[in-house]
Amino acid sequence: MRKLALLLPLLLAACAGIQDLARSAVKTPKLTFRSASIEALDLDGATVAFTWDLENPNGFGVDLARVGWSIDVEGTRIASGDVPGGLKIVANGTAPVTFPIRVRFQDVPGIVALLGSGKEVLRYKLGGALGVRTPIGILDVPLSHEDLLRLPSLPRFALDGVSVRSLGFTEIALDVRVRVRNPNAFALPVGKLEYALAIGGAPVARADGAELAAVPAGTSAVVAIPVRLDVVAAGRAAADLARGGEVQVDLSGQANVAGLPIPLVLKGRVPARR
């Protein structure tokens, strides 16, 4: 018993020495950034595929156990996640590690104001670590990359005129036309429109959740807002509509496209057409 007590420190020291020797025999894998490519870009966000080269400097194979990542845009953490491993890297070999990350623009604080100001790019920073499984356990290899992400453009809204559908002694049926321009290289999805509409200074219509049709890339479309106008209440505006003159139109509200709330303030004198 006494001999065992004397040998125990020696055994522990020997085990620690073996562990240190094993650790020194395993070299930490090396991670080299290769590329960040845009796989998809639309008004909802961007999908970026990141690729690194993972080099195994050891004389035995290792495998990728996990990838943990987080992404900051304009200084704000907007997303984080994990990617399952499974990739095997042979002895003294190198293998590419690629994983996509979706950046949703609606998660970026103040994104509508940034888009509306004409800002063309966002600064982002990707961080995290790759967990590499080795004979002595999982080694974490840090990853980091900073770059700029190109922004799309907001759709543009403008008054396009008034179309008179029918004239009566007491009522005028008309459509207020709003043109939606899509300056992007991708189609705009179906959206929603909330608005309050006035003609000749008199409120005539309001809606919450009116549909905005999809707009193909690089084109424009017209949204027709149907209105029934009381001739007596409209006064001079009704007379202008009847003779095909110009009328004052004021539209305020919000368009919601791809989850982005876009404020609308449209006003001006527009021609009435039959």
Summary of the structure (lengths in Angstrom):
residues: 274
radius of gyration: 31.6
end to end distance: 110.3
largest distance: 117.4
contacts: 816
relative contact order: 0.14
helix: 16%
strand: 61%
